[in-house]
Amino acid sequence: MTRCVQTFGLYSESSTLEESNFILAFCPLVSRIGTDIDAALGKIPESKPVILVLMHHTFDPDYVVPDSRRFVEGRDIYLVDCLFYEDQGLLECSRNHVAHQNILQKIQVWLFSS
């Protein structure tokens, strides 16, 4: 789990949760999506906003991901879906490019609106 703060307009990892503006967490989906999300959220305190990157294991760059929003209702969590394959890491695909841009936009909103 990575905790980030704003430092001179850049992002850096903070050493304590209190110093962080938000939490960026990565959740590899290995069994059932709801079970994996619940396990990840069980380790994340509710005191900070969260970007939860759901990492779908596939070799298909056009893979259609299931709707996962229903698993995080009621919490300040921003979900992002990414595609990866064990030997390649993140796939080079439009879904991952859009996810990257969405993460950056959300971080900017959170950092510059506080």
Jmol script that loads the backbone (N, CA, C; Angstrom):
load data "model"
ATOM      1  N   MET A   1       0.855  -1.169   0.000  1.00  0.00           N
ATOM      2  CA  MET A   1       0.000   0.000   0.000  1.00  0.00           C
ATOM      3  C   MET A   1       0.902   1.233   0.000  1.00  0.00           C
ATOM      4  N   THR A   2       0.610   2.142  -0.854  1.00  0.00           N
ATOM      5  CA  THR A   2       1.400   3.365  -0.947  1.00  0.00           C
ATOM      6  C   THR A   2       0.588   4.534  -0.427  1.00  0.00           C
ATOM      7  N   ARG A   3       1.212   5.349   0.410  1.00  0.00           N
ATOM      8  CA  ARG A   3       0.564   6.557   0.913  1.00  0.00           C
ATOM      9  C   ARG A   3       1.312   7.743   0.316  1.00  0.00           C
ATOM     10  N   CYS A   4       0.578   8.686  -0.232  1.00  0.00           N
ATOM     11  CA  CYS A   4       1.220   9.791  -0.944  1.00  0.00           C
ATOM     12  C   CYS A   4       0.884  11.137  -0.324  1.00  0.00           C
ATOM     13  N   VAL A   5       1.812  12.049  -0.425  1.00  0.00           N
ATOM     14  CA  VAL A   5       1.599  13.439  -0.015  1.00  0.00           C
ATOM     15  C   VAL A   5       2.120  14.347  -1.121  1.00  0.00           C
ATOM     16  N   GLN A   6       1.690  15.588  -1.070  1.00  0.00           N
ATOM     17  CA  GLN A   6       2.176  16.563  -2.042  1.00  0.00           C
ATOM     18  C   GLN A   6       3.470  17.170  -1.511  1.00  0.00           C
ATOM     19  N   THR A   7       4.509  17.157  -2.343  1.00  0.00           N
ATOM     20  CA  THR A   7       5.775  17.763  -1.975  1.00  0.00           C
ATOM     21  C   THR A   7       6.257  18.595  -3.150  1.00  0.00           C
ATOM     22  N   PHE A   8       6.220  19.900  -3.031  1.00  0.00           N
ATOM     23  CA  PHE A   8       6.653  20.809  -4.085  1.00  0.00           C
ATOM     24  C   PHE A   8       5.995  20.478  -5.421  1.00  0.00           C
ATOM     25  N   GLY A   9       4.699  20.167  -5.391  1.00  0.00           N
ATOM     26  CA  GLY A   9       3.982  19.871  -6.618  1.00  0.00           C
ATOM     27  C   GLY A   9       4.157  18.451  -7.121  1.00  0.00           C
ATOM     28  N   LEU A  10       4.947  17.651  -6.430  1.00  0.00           N
ATOM     29  CA  LEU A  10       5.162  16.263  -6.814  1.00  0.00           C
ATOM     30  C   LEU A  10       4.519  15.358  -5.780  1.00  0.00           C
ATOM     31  N   TYR A  11       4.474  14.084  -6.075  1.00  0.00           N
ATOM     32  CA  TYR A  11       3.904  13.121  -5.142  1.00  0.00           C
ATOM     33  C   TYR A  11       5.032  12.294  -4.558  1.00  0.00           C
ATOM     34  N   SER A  12       4.941  12.019  -3.279  1.00  0.00           N
ATOM     35  CA  SER A  12       5.955  11.181  -2.648  1.00  0.00           C
ATOM     36  C   SER A  12       5.289  10.302  -1.608  1.00  0.00           C
ATOM     37  N   GLU A  13       5.959   9.251  -1.265  1.00  0.00           N
ATOM     38  CA  GLU A  13       5.435   8.339  -0.260  1.00  0.00           C
ATOM     39  C   GLU A  13       5.625   8.961   1.115  1.00  0.00           C
ATOM     40  N   SER A  14       4.591   8.910   1.933  1.00  0.00           N
ATOM     41  CA  SER A  14       4.706   9.453   3.284  1.00  0.00           C
ATOM     42  C   SER A  14       5.045   8.326   4.245  1.00  0.00           C
ATOM     43  N   SER A  15       5.636   8.701   5.354  1.00  0.00           N
ATOM     44  CA  SER A  15       6.044   7.685   6.324  1.00  0.00           C
ATOM     45  C   SER A  15       4.933   7.341   7.304  1.00  0.00           C
ATOM     46  N   THR A  16       3.928   8.204   7.415  1.00  0.00           N
ATOM     47  CA  THR A  16       2.819   7.916   8.322  1.00  0.00           C
ATOM     48  C   THR A  16       1.490   8.186   7.632  1.00  0.00           C
ATOM     49  N   LEU A  17       0.473   7.508   8.088  1.00  0.00           N
ATOM     50  CA  LEU A  17      -0.866   7.694   7.541  1.00  0.00           C
ATOM     51  C   LEU A  17      -1.354   9.120   7.778  1.00  0.00           C
ATOM     52  N   GLU A  18      -0.994   9.700   8.911  1.00  0.00           N
ATOM     53  CA  GLU A  18      -1.440  11.050   9.247  1.00  0.00           C
ATOM     54  C   GLU A  18      -0.927  12.087   8.255  1.00  0.00           C
ATOM     55  N   GLU A  19       0.255  11.869   7.687  1.00  0.00           N
ATOM     56  CA  GLU A  19       0.842  12.809   6.736  1.00  0.00           C
ATOM     57  C   GLU A  19       0.236  12.690   5.346  1.00  0.00           C
ATOM     58  N   SER A  20      -0.441  11.599   5.081  1.00  0.00           N
ATOM     59  CA  SER A  20      -0.906  11.332   3.719  1.00  0.00           C
ATOM     60  C   SER A  20      -2.206  12.059   3.410  1.00  0.00           C
ATOM     61  N   ASN A  21      -2.380  12.379   2.130  1.00  0.00           N
ATOM     62  CA  ASN A  21      -3.618  12.973   1.646  1.00  0.00           C
ATOM     63  C   ASN A  21      -4.619  11.904   1.239  1.00  0.00           C
ATOM     64  N   PHE A  22      -4.110  10.768   0.816  1.00  0.00           N
ATOM     65  CA  PHE A  22      -4.946   9.664   0.354  1.00  0.00           C
ATOM     66  C   PHE A  22      -4.113   8.386   0.359  1.00  0.00           C
ATOM     67  N   ILE A  23      -4.775   7.277   0.076  1.00  0.00           N
ATOM     68  CA  ILE A  23      -4.102   5.979   0.003  1.00  0.00           C
ATOM     69  C   ILE A  23      -4.286   5.427  -1.405  1.00  0.00           C
ATOM     70  N   LEU A  24      -3.197   4.973  -1.986  1.00  0.00           N
ATOM     71  CA  LEU A  24      -3.215   4.306  -3.284  1.00  0.00           C
ATOM     72  C   LEU A  24      -2.906   2.838  -3.033  1.00  0.00           C
ATOM     73  N   ALA A  25      -3.895   1.971  -3.282  1.00  0.00           N
ATOM     74  CA  ALA A  25      -3.739   0.543  -2.990  1.00  0.00           C
ATOM     75  C   ALA A  25      -3.956  -0.272  -4.254  1.00  0.00           C
ATOM     76  N   PHE A  26      -3.194  -1.342  -4.377  1.00  0.00           N
ATOM     77  CA  PHE A  26      -3.294  -2.236  -5.525  1.00  0.00           C
ATOM     78  C   PHE A  26      -3.857  -3.566  -5.066  1.00  0.00           C
ATOM     79  N   CYS A  27      -4.861  -4.051  -5.800  1.00  0.00           N
ATOM     80  CA  CYS A  27      -5.564  -5.273  -5.424  1.00  0.00           C
ATOM     81  C   CYS A  27      -5.564  -6.257  -6.594  1.00  0.00           C
ATOM     82  N   PRO A  28      -4.630  -7.227  -6.585  1.00  0.00           N
ATOM     83  CA  PRO A  28      -4.687  -8.256  -7.623  1.00  0.00           C
ATOM     84  C   PRO A  28      -5.910  -9.134  -7.402  1.00  0.00           C
ATOM     85  N   LEU A  29      -6.658  -9.366  -8.445  1.00  0.00           N
ATOM     86  CA  LEU A  29      -7.868 -10.179  -8.342  1.00  0.00           C
ATOM     87  C   LEU A  29      -7.502 -11.616  -8.699  1.00  0.00           C
ATOM     88  N   VAL A  30      -7.489 -12.478  -7.677  1.00  0.00           N
ATOM     89  CA  VAL A  30      -7.040 -13.855  -7.885  1.00  0.00           C
ATOM     90  C   VAL A  30      -8.133 -14.884  -7.644  1.00  0.00           C
ATOM     91  N   SER A  31      -9.164 -14.525  -6.931  1.00  0.00           N
ATOM     92  CA  SER A  31     -10.257 -15.474  -6.701  1.00  0.00           C
ATOM     93  C   SER A  31     -11.559 -14.810  -7.123  1.00  0.00           C
ATOM     94  N   ARG A  32     -12.447 -14.608  -6.200  1.00  0.00           N
ATOM     95  CA  ARG A  32     -13.688 -13.886  -6.503  1.00  0.00           C
ATOM     96  C   ARG A  32     -13.459 -12.401  -6.278  1.00  0.00           C
ATOM     97  N   ILE A  33     -13.997 -11.596  -7.170  1.00  0.00           N
ATOM     98  CA  ILE A  33     -13.746 -10.159  -7.113  1.00  0.00           C
ATOM     99  C   ILE A  33     -14.193  -9.559  -5.779  1.00  0.00           C
ATOM    100  N   GLY A  34     -15.368  -9.939  -5.291  1.00  0.00           N
ATOM    101  CA  GLY A  34     -15.857  -9.403  -4.024  1.00  0.00           C
ATOM    102  C   GLY A  34     -14.983  -9.802  -2.853  1.00  0.00           C
ATOM    103  N   THR A  35     -14.531 -11.041  -2.837  1.00  0.00           N
ATOM    104  CA  THR A  35     -13.661 -11.537  -1.767  1.00  0.00           C
ATOM    105  C   THR A  35     -12.330 -10.804  -1.777  1.00  0.00           C
ATOM    106  N   ASP A  36     -11.756 -10.620  -2.958  1.00  0.00           N
ATOM    107  CA  ASP A  36     -10.467  -9.932  -3.064  1.00  0.00           C
ATOM    108  C   ASP A  36     -10.575  -8.463  -2.655  1.00  0.00           C
ATOM    109  N   ILE A  37     -11.647  -7.800  -3.065  1.00  0.00           N
ATOM    110  CA  ILE A  37     -11.843  -6.397  -2.685  1.00  0.00           C
ATOM    111  C   ILE A  37     -12.054  -6.284  -1.180  1.00  0.00           C
ATOM    112  N   ASP A  38     -12.869  -7.154  -0.606  1.00  0.00           N
ATOM    113  CA  ASP A  38     -13.095  -7.139   0.846  1.00  0.00           C
ATOM    114  C   ASP A  38     -11.790  -7.345   1.608  1.00  0.00           C
ATOM    115  N   ALA A  39     -10.951  -8.262   1.129  1.00  0.00           N
ATOM    116  CA  ALA A  39      -9.667  -8.512   1.791  1.00  0.00           C
ATOM    117  C   ALA A  39      -8.775  -7.277   1.735  1.00  0.00           C
ATOM    118  N   ALA A  40      -8.738  -6.611   0.595  1.00  0.00           N
ATOM    119  CA  ALA A  40      -7.926  -5.398   0.465  1.00  0.00           C
ATOM    120  C   ALA A  40      -8.465  -4.282   1.353  1.00  0.00           C
ATOM    121  N   LEU A  41      -9.781  -4.085   1.340  1.00  0.00           N
ATOM    122  CA  LEU A  41     -10.378  -3.010   2.137  1.00  0.00           C
ATOM    123  C   LEU A  41     -10.250  -3.266   3.629  1.00  0.00           C
ATOM    124  N   GLY A  42     -10.162  -4.525   4.017  1.00  0.00           N
ATOM    125  CA  GLY A  42      -9.985  -4.853   5.426  1.00  0.00           C
ATOM    126  C   GLY A  42      -8.661  -4.363   5.983  1.00  0.00           C
ATOM    127  N   LYS A  43      -7.707  -4.090   5.105  1.00  0.00           N
ATOM    128  CA  LYS A  43      -6.383  -3.615   5.523  1.00  0.00           C
ATOM    129  C   LYS A  43      -6.230  -2.104   5.381  1.00  0.00           C
ATOM    130  N   ILE A  44      -7.262  -1.443   4.861  1.00  0.00           N
ATOM    131  CA  ILE A  44      -7.183  -0.012   4.588  1.00  0.00           C
ATOM    132  C   ILE A  44      -8.058   0.749   5.579  1.00  0.00           C
ATOM    133  N   PRO A  45      -7.474   1.695   6.328  1.00  0.00           N
ATOM    134  CA  PRO A  45      -8.291   2.480   7.258  1.00  0.00           C
ATOM    135  C   PRO A  45      -9.288   3.358   6.514  1.00  0.00           C
ATOM    136  N   GLU A  46     -10.412   3.621   7.143  1.00  0.00           N
ATOM    137  CA  GLU A  46     -11.465   4.420   6.514  1.00  0.00           C
ATOM    138  C   GLU A  46     -11.257   5.918   6.694  1.00  0.00           C
ATOM    139  N   SER A  47     -10.169   6.322   7.315  1.00  0.00           N
ATOM    140  CA  SER A  47      -9.960   7.734   7.634  1.00  0.00           C
ATOM    141  C   SER A  47      -9.461   8.574   6.458  1.00  0.00           C
ATOM    142  N   LYS A  48      -9.028   7.948   5.387  1.00  0.00           N
ATOM    143  CA  LYS A  48      -8.499   8.670   4.228  1.00  0.00           C
ATOM    144  C   LYS A  48      -9.216   8.211   2.961  1.00  0.00           C
ATOM    145  N   PRO A  49      -9.303   9.104   1.965  1.00  0.00           N
ATOM    146  CA  PRO A  49      -9.826   8.659   0.671  1.00  0.00           C
ATOM    147  C   PRO A  49      -8.862   7.648   0.049  1.00  0.00           C
ATOM    148  N   VAL A  50      -9.420   6.767  -0.780  1.00  0.00           N
ATOM    149  CA  VAL A  50      -8.640   5.655  -1.322  1.00  0.00           C
ATOM    150  C   VAL A  50      -8.812   5.569  -2.836  1.00  0.00           C
ATOM    151  N   ILE A  51      -7.703   5.348  -3.525  1.00  0.00           N
ATOM    152  CA  ILE A  51      -7.730   4.902  -4.911  1.00  0.00           C
ATOM    153  C   ILE A  51      -7.389   3.424  -4.852  1.00  0.00           C
ATOM    154  N   LEU A  52      -8.335   2.587  -5.249  1.00  0.00           N
ATOM    155  CA  LEU A  52      -8.125   1.139  -5.240  1.00  0.00           C
ATOM    156  C   LEU A  52      -7.990   0.677  -6.686  1.00  0.00           C
ATOM    157  N   VAL A  53      -6.790   0.235  -7.033  1.00  0.00           N
ATOM    158  CA  VAL A  53      -6.503  -0.226  -8.387  1.00  0.00           C
ATOM    159  C   VAL A  53      -6.757  -1.729  -8.434  1.00  0.00           C
ATOM    160  N   LEU A  54      -7.806  -2.113  -9.149  1.00  0.00           N
ATOM    161  CA  LEU A  54      -8.154  -3.524  -9.296  1.00  0.00           C
ATOM    162  C   LEU A  54      -7.376  -4.076 -10.484  1.00  0.00           C
ATOM    163  N   MET A  55      -6.554  -5.072 -10.219  1.00  0.00           N
ATOM    164  CA  MET A  55      -5.667  -5.626 -11.233  1.00  0.00           C
ATOM    165  C   MET A  55      -6.216  -6.960 -11.726  1.00  0.00           C
ATOM    166  N   HIS A  56      -6.804  -6.920 -12.921  1.00  0.00           N
ATOM    167  CA  HIS A  56      -7.419  -8.103 -13.525  1.00  0.00           C
ATOM    168  C   HIS A  56      -6.353  -8.890 -14.288  1.00  0.00           C
ATOM    169  N   HIS A  57      -6.187 -10.156 -13.938  1.00  0.00           N
ATOM    170  CA  HIS A  57      -5.187 -11.013 -14.570  1.00  0.00           C
ATOM    171  C   HIS A  57      -5.728 -11.572 -15.882  1.00  0.00           C
ATOM    172  N   THR A  58      -5.120 -11.172 -16.982  1.00  0.00           N
ATOM    173  CA  THR A  58      -5.532 -11.636 -18.307  1.00  0.00           C
ATOM    174  C   THR A  58      -4.413 -11.357 -19.300  1.00  0.00           C
ATOM    175  N   PHE A  59      -4.404 -12.068 -20.385  1.00  0.00           N
ATOM    176  CA  PHE A  59      -3.475 -11.774 -21.478  1.00  0.00           C
ATOM    177  C   PHE A  59      -4.173 -10.997 -22.589  1.00  0.00           C
ATOM    178  N   ASP A  60      -5.492 -10.788 -22.446  1.00  0.00           N
ATOM    179  CA  ASP A  60      -6.320 -10.143 -23.469  1.00  0.00           C
ATOM    180  C   ASP A  60      -6.431  -8.637 -23.208  1.00  0.00           C
ATOM    181  N   PRO A  61      -5.824  -7.794 -24.043  1.00  0.00           N
ATOM    182  CA  PRO A  61      -5.901  -6.346 -23.827  1.00  0.00           C
ATOM    183  C   PRO A  61      -7.302  -5.771 -24.032  1.00  0.00           C
ATOM    184  N   ASP A  62      -8.209  -6.560 -24.597  1.00  0.00           N
ATOM    185  CA  ASP A  62      -9.592  -6.121 -24.801  1.00  0.00           C
ATOM    186  C   ASP A  62     -10.553  -6.772 -23.812  1.00  0.00           C
ATOM    187  N   TYR A  63     -10.025  -7.339 -22.750  1.00  0.00           N
ATOM    188  CA  TYR A  63     -10.835  -8.015 -21.732  1.00  0.00           C
ATOM    189  C   TYR A  63     -11.881  -7.052 -21.164  1.00  0.00           C
ATOM    190  N   VAL A  64     -13.110  -7.529 -21.028  1.00  0.00           N
ATOM    191  CA  VAL A  64     -14.198  -6.729 -20.454  1.00  0.00           C
ATOM    192  C   VAL A  64     -14.269  -7.045 -18.965  1.00  0.00           C
ATOM    193  N   VAL A  65     -14.062  -6.029 -18.139  1.00  0.00           N
ATOM    194  CA  VAL A  65     -14.035  -6.243 -16.690  1.00  0.00           C
ATOM    195  C   VAL A  65     -15.446  -6.156 -16.115  1.00  0.00           C
ATOM    196  N   PRO A  66     -15.719  -6.935 -15.059  1.00  0.00           N
ATOM    197  CA  PRO A  66     -17.039  -6.866 -14.420  1.00  0.00           C
ATOM    198  C   PRO A  66     -17.194  -5.570 -13.623  1.00  0.00           C
ATOM    199  N   ASP A  67     -18.433  -5.161 -13.389  1.00  0.00           N
ATOM    200  CA  ASP A  67     -18.711  -3.961 -12.595  1.00  0.00           C
ATOM    201  C   ASP A  67     -18.409  -4.253 -11.128  1.00  0.00           C
ATOM    202  N   SER A  68     -17.490  -3.521 -10.556  1.00  0.00           N
ATOM    203  CA  SER A  68     -17.060  -3.780  -9.181  1.00  0.00           C
ATOM    204  C   SER A  68     -17.504  -2.703  -8.197  1.00  0.00           C
ATOM    205  N   ARG A  69     -18.194  -1.674  -8.667  1.00  0.00           N
ATOM    206  CA  ARG A  69     -18.582  -0.556  -7.789  1.00  0.00           C
ATOM    207  C   ARG A  69     -19.477  -0.983  -6.638  1.00  0.00           C
ATOM    208  N   ARG A  70     -20.281  -2.000  -6.846  1.00  0.00           N
ATOM    209  CA  ARG A  70     -21.221  -2.421  -5.793  1.00  0.00           C
ATOM    210  C   ARG A  70     -20.509  -2.956  -4.552  1.00  0.00           C
ATOM    211  N   PHE A  71     -19.244  -3.324  -4.681  1.00  0.00           N
ATOM    212  CA  PHE A  71     -18.508  -3.874  -3.549  1.00  0.00           C
ATOM    213  C   PHE A  71     -17.943  -2.801  -2.625  1.00  0.00           C
ATOM    214  N   VAL A  72     -18.005  -1.537  -3.024  1.00  0.00           N
ATOM    215  CA  VAL A  72     -17.419  -0.467  -2.212  1.00  0.00           C
ATOM    216  C   VAL A  72     -18.407   0.642  -1.877  1.00  0.00           C
ATOM    217  N   GLU A  73     -19.671   0.385  -1.968  1.00  0.00           N
ATOM    218  CA  GLU A  73     -20.675   1.407  -1.676  1.00  0.00           C
ATOM    219  C   GLU A  73     -20.517   1.932  -0.251  1.00  0.00           C
ATOM    220  N   GLY A  74     -20.659   3.242  -0.115  1.00  0.00           N
ATOM    221  CA  GLY A  74     -20.645   3.857   1.205  1.00  0.00           C
ATOM    222  C   GLY A  74     -19.279   4.286   1.697  1.00  0.00           C
ATOM    223  N   ARG A  75     -18.220   4.063   0.924  1.00  0.00           N
ATOM    224  CA  ARG A  75     -16.879   4.495   1.329  1.00  0.00           C
ATOM    225  C   ARG A  75     -16.320   5.450   0.290  1.00  0.00           C
ATOM    226  N   ASP A  76     -15.403   6.290   0.720  1.00  0.00           N
ATOM    227  CA  ASP A  76     -14.759   7.238  -0.184  1.00  0.00           C
ATOM    228  C   ASP A  76     -13.645   6.506  -0.931  1.00  0.00           C
ATOM    229  N   ILE A  77     -14.057   5.694  -1.908  1.00  0.00           N
ATOM    230  CA  ILE A  77     -13.112   4.865  -2.653  1.00  0.00           C
ATOM    231  C   ILE A  77     -13.300   5.120  -4.142  1.00  0.00           C
ATOM    232  N   TYR A  78     -12.200   5.374  -4.806  1.00  0.00           N
ATOM    233  CA  TYR A  78     -12.203   5.549  -6.252  1.00  0.00           C
ATOM    234  C   TYR A  78     -11.615   4.284  -6.861  1.00  0.00           C
ATOM    235  N   LEU A  79     -12.428   3.557  -7.620  1.00  0.00           N
ATOM    236  CA  LEU A  79     -11.986   2.301  -8.229  1.00  0.00           C
ATOM    237  C   LEU A  79     -11.426   2.542  -9.619  1.00  0.00           C
ATOM    238  N   VAL A  80     -10.345   1.838  -9.910  1.00  0.00           N
ATOM    239  CA  VAL A  80      -9.731   1.883 -11.229  1.00  0.00           C
ATOM    240  C   VAL A  80      -9.414   0.447 -11.623  1.00  0.00           C
ATOM    241  N   ASP A  81      -9.792   0.072 -12.836  1.00  0.00           N
ATOM    242  CA  ASP A  81      -9.521  -1.274 -13.334  1.00  0.00           C
ATOM    243  C   ASP A  81      -8.323  -1.256 -14.271  1.00  0.00           C
ATOM    244  N   CYS A  82      -7.386  -2.181 -14.031  1.00  0.00           N
ATOM    245  CA  CYS A  82      -6.219  -2.345 -14.892  1.00  0.00           C
ATOM    246  C   CYS A  82      -6.110  -3.803 -15.306  1.00  0.00           C
ATOM    247  N   LEU A  83      -5.436  -4.012 -16.427  1.00  0.00           N
ATOM    248  CA  LEU A  83      -5.202  -5.366 -16.923  1.00  0.00           C
ATOM    249  C   LEU A  83      -3.715  -5.678 -16.829  1.00  0.00           C
ATOM    250  N   PHE A  84      -3.398  -6.881 -16.343  1.00  0.00           N
ATOM    251  CA  PHE A  84      -1.999  -7.290 -16.274  1.00  0.00           C
ATOM    252  C   PHE A  84      -1.889  -8.781 -16.547  1.00  0.00           C
ATOM    253  N   TYR A  85      -0.684  -9.180 -16.887  1.00  0.00           N
ATOM    254  CA  TYR A  85      -0.388 -10.601 -17.049  1.00  0.00           C
ATOM    255  C   TYR A  85       0.921 -10.860 -16.329  1.00  0.00           C
ATOM    256  N   GLU A  86       1.012 -12.012 -15.675  1.00  0.00           N
ATOM    257  CA  GLU A  86       2.121 -12.291 -14.761  1.00  0.00           C
ATOM    258  C   GLU A  86       3.505 -12.058 -15.358  1.00  0.00           C
ATOM    259  N   ASP A  87       3.724 -12.444 -16.608  1.00  0.00           N
ATOM    260  CA  ASP A  87       5.054 -12.301 -17.201  1.00  0.00           C
ATOM    261  C   ASP A  87       5.304 -10.918 -17.798  1.00  0.00           C
ATOM    262  N   GLN A  88       4.237 -10.200 -18.115  1.00  0.00           N
ATOM    263  CA  GLN A  88       4.368  -8.916 -18.796  1.00  0.00           C
ATOM    264  C   GLN A  88       4.153  -7.716 -17.889  1.00  0.00           C
ATOM    265  N   GLY A  89       3.543  -7.898 -16.754  1.00  0.00           N
ATOM    266  CA  GLY A  89       3.150  -6.762 -15.931  1.00  0.00           C
ATOM    267  C   GLY A  89       1.899  -6.131 -16.509  1.00  0.00           C
ATOM    268  N   LEU A  90       1.775  -4.816 -16.382  1.00  0.00           N
ATOM    269  CA  LEU A  90       0.614  -4.128 -16.947  1.00  0.00           C
ATOM    270  C   LEU A  90       0.627  -4.254 -18.464  1.00  0.00           C
ATOM    271  N   LEU A  91      -0.529  -4.565 -19.028  1.00  0.00           N
ATOM    272  CA  LEU A  91      -0.633  -4.694 -20.479  1.00  0.00           C
ATOM    273  C   LEU A  91      -0.613  -3.320 -21.130  1.00  0.00           C
ATOM    274  N   GLU A  92      -0.080  -3.264 -22.318  1.00  0.00           N
ATOM    275  CA  GLU A  92      -0.098  -2.044 -23.115  1.00  0.00           C
ATOM    276  C   GLU A  92      -1.447  -2.013 -23.828  1.00  0.00           C
ATOM    277  N   CYS A  93      -2.414  -1.265 -23.247  1.00  0.00           N
ATOM    278  CA  CYS A  93      -3.762  -1.244 -23.813  1.00  0.00           C
ATOM    279  C   CYS A  93      -4.465   0.059 -23.435  1.00  0.00           C
ATOM    280  N   SER A  94      -5.544   0.346 -24.145  1.00  0.00           N
ATOM    281  CA  SER A  94      -6.262   1.600 -23.906  1.00  0.00           C
ATOM    282  C   SER A  94      -6.853   1.660 -22.503  1.00  0.00           C
ATOM    283  N   ARG A  95      -7.333   0.534 -21.966  1.00  0.00           N
ATOM    284  CA  ARG A  95      -7.899   0.526 -20.614  1.00  0.00           C
ATOM    285  C   ARG A  95      -6.860   1.009 -19.597  1.00  0.00           C
ATOM    286  N   ASN A  96      -5.639   0.536 -19.705  1.00  0.00           N
ATOM    287  CA  ASN A  96      -4.602   0.933 -18.756  1.00  0.00           C
ATOM    288  C   ASN A  96      -4.174   2.385 -18.950  1.00  0.00           C
ATOM    289  N   HIS A  97      -4.161   2.863 -20.177  1.00  0.00           N
ATOM    290  CA  HIS A  97      -3.833   4.277 -20.422  1.00  0.00           C
ATOM    291  C   HIS A  97      -4.906   5.184 -19.814  1.00  0.00           C
ATOM    292  N   VAL A  98      -6.159   4.827 -20.004  1.00  0.00           N
ATOM    293  CA  VAL A  98      -7.265   5.596 -19.419  1.00  0.00           C
ATOM    294  C   VAL A  98      -7.197   5.530 -17.896  1.00  0.00           C
ATOM    295  N   ALA A  99      -6.916   4.358 -17.353  1.00  0.00           N
ATOM    296  CA  ALA A  99      -6.810   4.204 -15.895  1.00  0.00           C
ATOM    297  C   ALA A  99      -5.721   5.111 -15.337  1.00  0.00           C
ATOM    298  N   HIS A 100      -4.580   5.152 -16.000  1.00  0.00           N
ATOM    299  CA  HIS A 100      -3.470   6.002 -15.565  1.00  0.00           C
ATOM    300  C   HIS A 100      -3.890   7.470 -15.540  1.00  0.00           C
ATOM    301  N   GLN A 101      -4.536   7.927 -16.590  1.00  0.00           N
ATOM    302  CA  GLN A 101      -5.002   9.313 -16.649  1.00  0.00           C
ATOM    303  C   GLN A 101      -6.045   9.602 -15.573  1.00  0.00           C
ATOM    304  N   ASN A 102      -6.955   8.662 -15.344  1.00  0.00           N
ATOM    305  CA  ASN A 102      -7.984   8.845 -14.312  1.00  0.00           C
ATOM    306  C   ASN A 102      -7.372   8.934 -12.919  1.00  0.00           C
ATOM    307  N   ILE A 103      -6.359   8.125 -12.657  1.00  0.00           N
ATOM    308  CA  ILE A 103      -5.676   8.173 -11.359  1.00  0.00           C
ATOM    309  C   ILE A 103      -5.027   9.537 -11.164  1.00  0.00           C
ATOM    310  N   LEU A 104      -4.308  10.012 -12.171  1.00  0.00           N
ATOM    311  CA  LEU A 104      -3.650  11.319 -12.059  1.00  0.00           C
ATOM    312  C   LEU A 104      -4.655  12.443 -11.844  1.00  0.00           C
ATOM    313  N   GLN A 105      -5.765  12.402 -12.554  1.00  0.00           N
ATOM    314  CA  GLN A 105      -6.795  13.431 -12.390  1.00  0.00           C
ATOM    315  C   GLN A 105      -7.387  13.402 -10.988  1.00  0.00           C
ATOM    316  N   LYS A 106      -7.658  12.220 -10.468  1.00  0.00           N
ATOM    317  CA  LYS A 106      -8.238  12.102  -9.123  1.00  0.00           C
ATOM    318  C   LYS A 106      -7.260  12.618  -8.073  1.00  0.00           C
ATOM    319  N   ILE A 107      -5.990  12.280  -8.221  1.00  0.00           N
ATOM    320  CA  ILE A 107      -4.971  12.764  -7.282  1.00  0.00           C
ATOM    321  C   ILE A 107      -4.931  14.290  -7.297  1.00  0.00           C
ATOM    322  N   GLN A 108      -4.957  14.882  -8.472  1.00  0.00           N
ATOM    323  CA  GLN A 108      -4.927  16.342  -8.559  1.00  0.00           C
ATOM    324  C   GLN A 108      -6.144  16.961  -7.891  1.00  0.00           C
ATOM    325  N   VAL A 109      -7.306  16.386  -8.096  1.00  0.00           N
ATOM    326  CA  VAL A 109      -8.523  16.901  -7.454  1.00  0.00           C
ATOM    327  C   VAL A 109      -8.375  16.850  -5.943  1.00  0.00           C
ATOM    328  N   TRP A 110      -7.942  15.708  -5.419  1.00  0.00           N
ATOM    329  CA  TRP A 110      -7.825  15.563  -3.964  1.00  0.00           C
ATOM    330  C   TRP A 110      -6.761  16.485  -3.386  1.00  0.00           C
ATOM    331  N   LEU A 111      -5.626  16.612  -4.053  1.00  0.00           N
ATOM    332  CA  LEU A 111      -4.538  17.416  -3.503  1.00  0.00           C
ATOM    333  C   LEU A 111      -4.812  18.908  -3.579  1.00  0.00           C
ATOM    334  N   PHE A 112      -5.408  19.350  -4.656  1.00  0.00           N
ATOM    335  CA  PHE A 112      -5.563  20.785  -4.849  1.00  0.00           C
ATOM    336  C   PHE A 112      -6.907  21.325  -4.380  1.00  0.00           C
ATOM    337  N   SER A 113      -7.772  20.457  -3.893  1.00  0.00           N
ATOM    338  CA  SER A 113      -9.038  20.935  -3.332  1.00  0.00           C
ATOM    339  C   SER A 113      -9.000  20.948  -1.811  1.00  0.00           C
ATOM    340  N   SER A 114      -7.911  20.463  -1.227  1.00  0.00           N
ATOM    341  CA  SER A 114      -7.825  20.439   0.247  1.00  0.00           C
ATOM    342  C   SER A 114      -7.075  21.623   0.792  1.00  0.00           C
TER     343      SER A 114
END
end "model"
wireframe off; spacefill off
backbone 0.3
color backbone group
